[in-house]
Amino acid sequence: MKVKSAIHLKEAQLFLDECLRTHELVWLVALKQTGDICRYDGWQVISSWWRRGTHDLLNPKNGEKRKVRDVLIFEINGHPVYL
């Protein structure tokens, strides 16, 4: 399996903002505050807050909403994210 190239956190934030604008689905892997790994497969970005550094996600299948801190994202659409 080929590993995709790593992207910087700022590029990931800009990509998420572009997905918000175009209503594209994203596949994220992020840490929770408890340290657990959480996968968001095929979720839609519904809002972003640059000052706080968060993005809100919506699961289109069941309407579940989650807030993800940008610095806790370590993979987006198969690309590793670095600080």
N, C-alpha and C positions, 0 to 999 in steps of 0.2 A: 504494500500500500504506500503510495507516494504522499509525503507530508507536504502540505501547502506552505508557502513562504509566510514568515511571521510579519505582523503589522504592528505599528505603534498604537498606543492607547488613543492618541488624538485622531489617528486615521479611523480607528474603530468607532469613535464618537461621531465623526463626520459621516461614516457609513450608516450608522444607526439613524442619524438625522435625515439622510437621504431616503432611507427605508420608511421613515415617518412620512415624508413628503409624497413618496410614490406608492405607499401602502403595500410594500413587499414584505414577505414573511422572512424571518431570520431564525437561525439555529445557533443558540448560545450555550456555553457552559460557563457557570459562574459559581462562586462560593457564597454560601449564606453567612449570616453573622455568627452562626453557631459553628461554622467550619465545615459543614456538609457541602458536598458538591451537588449542584442542581442543574439539570438540563432543561432547556427551553427549546423544544423541537417544533419548528413551524409556527412561531408566535409572531404577532404583529406589534410593531412599535406604535404606541398611541400618544406619547408625549415625552418631552425631554426637559431637563432642568439643568442647564450648564453650570449655574452658580453652585448648586448643591451636588452636581456630578451624578445624576441619576437619570434613568430612563424607565418609563412605565411600559409594560408589555401586556398584551391581551391574547389569551388563547382563543382562537376563532371557533374551536369545536365546542367549548362549554362556557365561554364568557368569563373565565377566571382571569383576574388581573394580578400582576405582580410588579413591584418596584425593585429595580436592580441597580446597585451602585456600580458606576463605571469602572472603578479601580479593582473591583472584585471579578470582572470578566476576564477569563484567561483563554477563551476560544470563541471565535465568531465565524460561522459558516465554514468551519474546518480550518481556519487560519489561527495559529497561536497568536496571542496578544501579549506584548511586552510593555513595560513602563519605560 
